[in-house]
């Protein structure tokens, strides 16, 4: 059974209850990848009828997703993309990196939105943005669905471009997510400059485990008692 088409229900509700005139739908892609950036798209759609077949990007074939993204580029009122690099993800942690990418996208719009519809249940944007979170917003909300497709197609293209320099990792087919060929290349060759170096996948790679960086939380907590004592020369 095909999924229900997204609607403008949330956009209309925000207009009615908050007086918001310009509303941006926001969605991200790349959160669970081992390599590449996390990418966020902010899309402003107005209340016009969306292109046929618009839905969550994950439910579309690559060919249909690419064709729909081309159509959306001319259909949306405005859109902008923001990225947080693997190095920023390592340094800041995923939540802060998501916020950084989202702010970059929102600030890339020609006009600041009065309200933001954010896919999911967690508001990683916060003040000063006026945010409405919507679980499965990429399936139910037109502006978020549009952002989902545009973000996915753009990030996939970025990872495909990296595949030319790192063909063994097949980034053009796995977009930096865990996949058998990706795992095998990591074991044989180790991480590339595009990998997230604080992530736990390195724990399972004995040859490359020494390259792992402390996670954002570990770095913020500082050294434990034994490590601190060792640094002071007590052992």
C-alpha positions in Angstrom: 0.0 0.0 0.0 1.6 3.3 -1.0 2.2 5.9 1.8 -0.2 8.8 2.2 0.9 11.9 0.4 2.3 14.8 2.6 0.0 17.7 3.2 0.2 21.4 4.3 -1.7 20.7 7.5 1.3 21.7 9.8 2.1 24.8 7.7 -1.5 25.9 7.9 -1.6 25.2 11.7 1.5 27.3 12.2 0.1 30.2 10.2 -3.2 30.1 12.1 -1.8 29.8 15.6 1.4 31.8 15.4 0.9 34.2 12.5 4.0 32.8 10.8 4.1 33.9 7.2 7.3 32.2 5.9 7.7 28.6 7.1 10.7 26.4 6.3 10.7 22.6 6.5 14.0 21.1 7.7 15.3 17.6 7.4 18.8 16.0 7.6 20.6 13.1 6.1 23.9 11.4 7.0 23.4 11.2 10.8 24.2 7.5 10.9 27.0 7.4 8.3 30.6 6.6 9.0 32.0 9.0 6.4 31.0 12.3 4.9 29.2 15.3 6.3 25.8 15.5 7.9 23.6 17.5 5.5 20.5 19.6 6.3 18.1 21.2 3.9 15.7 24.0 4.6 12.9 24.3 2.1 10.1 26.9 1.8 7.2 25.7 -0.3 4.2 27.9 0.4 0.8 26.1 0.1 0.9 25.1 -3.5 0.2 21.6 -4.7 3.4 19.5 -4.5 4.9 17.4 -7.3 3.4 14.0 -7.8 4.9 11.3 -5.7 6.6 13.6 -3.1 7.3 11.6 0.1 10.2 10.7 2.4 13.3 10.4 0.3 14.1 6.9 1.8 11.0 5.5 0.2 12.0 6.5 -3.3 14.3 4.8 -5.7 17.5 6.6 -6.5 16.3 7.4 -10.1 12.9 8.7 -8.9 14.6 10.7 -6.1 17.0 12.4 -8.5 14.2 13.2 -10.9 12.0 14.5 -8.1 14.8 16.7 -6.8 15.2 18.3 -10.2 11.5 19.1 -10.2 11.6 20.4 -6.7 14.5 22.7 -7.4 12.2 24.7 -9.7 9.0 24.2 -7.6 10.0 25.3 -4.1 9.8 29.0 -3.2 13.3 28.7 -1.8 15.8 26.2 -0.4 19.3 26.1 1.0 21.6 23.4 2.2 24.0 23.3 5.1 26.7 20.8 6.0 28.8 19.9 9.0 32.0 18.1 8.2 33.3 14.9 9.7 35.9 17.0 11.6 33.1 19.2 13.0 31.1 16.2 14.0 34.1 14.8 15.9 34.8 18.1 17.6 31.2 19.1 18.5 29.2 15.9 18.7 26.3 15.0 16.5 23.6 17.2 18.1 25.7 20.4 17.9 26.8 19.5 14.4 23.2 19.0 13.3 22.4 22.5 14.7 25.4 24.0 12.9 24.4 22.5 9.6 20.7 23.5 10.1 21.6 27.1 10.9 23.8 27.3 7.9 20.9 26.1 5.8 18.4 28.4 7.3 20.7 31.4 7.1 21.3 30.5 3.4 17.6 31.2 2.6 16.9 34.6 1.0 14.6 35.5 3.8 14.7 34.4 7.4 11.7 32.1 8.1 9.2 33.0 10.8 8.9 29.3 11.9 10.6 26.0 11.3 9.1 22.5 10.9 11.7 20.0 12.1 11.5 16.4 11.3 11.6 14.1 14.3 10.8 14.5 18.0 14.0 16.3 19.2 14.5 20.0 18.7 18.2 20.3 18.0 17.8 23.9 16.8 16.4 25.7 19.8 16.2 29.5 20.4 16.0 31.9 18.7 14.3 29.7 16.1 10.6 29.1 16.5 10.4 25.3 16.0 7.6 22.8 15.6 8.8 19.2 15.7 6.9 16.6 13.7 7.6 12.8 14.0 7.8 11.4 10.5 7.4 14.9 9.1 9.2 13.8 6.0 6.2 11.6 5.2 3.4 13.9 6.4 4.5 17.5 5.8 5.1 18.9 2.3 8.0 21.3 3.2 9.8 18.6 5.2 9.4 16.0 2.5 10.8 18.4 -0.1 13.8 19.1 2.2 14.3 15.4 2.7 14.6 14.7 -1.0 16.8 17.7 -1.7 19.2 16.9 1.2 19.5 13.2 0.3 20.2 13.8 -3.4 22.8 16.5 -2.7 24.6 14.5 -0.1 24.6 11.3 -2.2 26.2 13.4 -5.1 28.9 14.7 -2.7 29.8 11.1 -1.6 29.7 9.9 -5.2 32.3 12.5 -6.0 34.5 11.2 -3.2 34.4 7.7 -4.7 36.7 8.8 -7.6 39.5 9.2 -5.1 38.5 6.3 -2.9 37.0 3.7 -5.2 37.5 0.8 -2.8 35.0 2.3 -0.4 32.2 2.4 -2.9 30.9 5.7 -1.5 28.9 6.1 -4.7 26.7 3.2 -3.7 26.7 3.4 0.1 26.9 7.2 0.7 29.3 6.6 3.6 27.0 4.3 5.5 28.0 0.9 6.8 28.0 -1.7 4.0 30.1 -4.9 3.5 32.3 -3.3 0.9 32.8 -0.2 3.1 33.7 -2.4 6.1 36.1 -4.5 4.1 37.9 -1.4 2.7 38.2 0.0 6.2 39.8 -3.2 7.5 42.3 -3.2 4.6 43.1 0.4 4.1 42.0 2.3 7.2 39.9 5.4 7.4 40.1 8.2 4.8 40.1 11.9 5.6 36.4 11.8 5.1 35.7 9.4 7.9 34.4 10.3 11.4 37.3 9.5 13.6 35.5 9.5 17.0 33.0 6.9 16.1 32.9 3.4 17.6 33.4 1.5 14.4 37.1 2.0 14.9 36.9 -0.1 18.0 36.4 -3.1 15.8 39.4 -2.4 13.6 42.5 -3.5 15.5 45.0 -2.2 12.9 43.4 1.3 13.0 42.0 1.6 16.5 44.9 3.8 17.6 43.7 6.5 15.2 40.4 7.0 17.0 39.8 10.4 18.5 38.0 11.0 21.8 34.3 11.6 21.3 32.9 15.0 22.1 31.6 13.8 25.5 34.9 12.1 26.4 36.9 15.2 25.5 34.5 17.4 27.5 34.8 15.1 30.6 38.6 15.3 30.5 41.0 12.6 31.6 40.0 10.1 34.3 41.9 9.9 37.6 44.4 7.3 36.3 45.1 9.2 33.1 45.5 12.5 34.9 47.9 10.9 37.4 49.9 9.4 34.5 50.1 12.8 32.9 51.5 14.2 36.2 54.2 11.6 36.3 52.8 9.7 39.3 53.3 6.3 37.7 
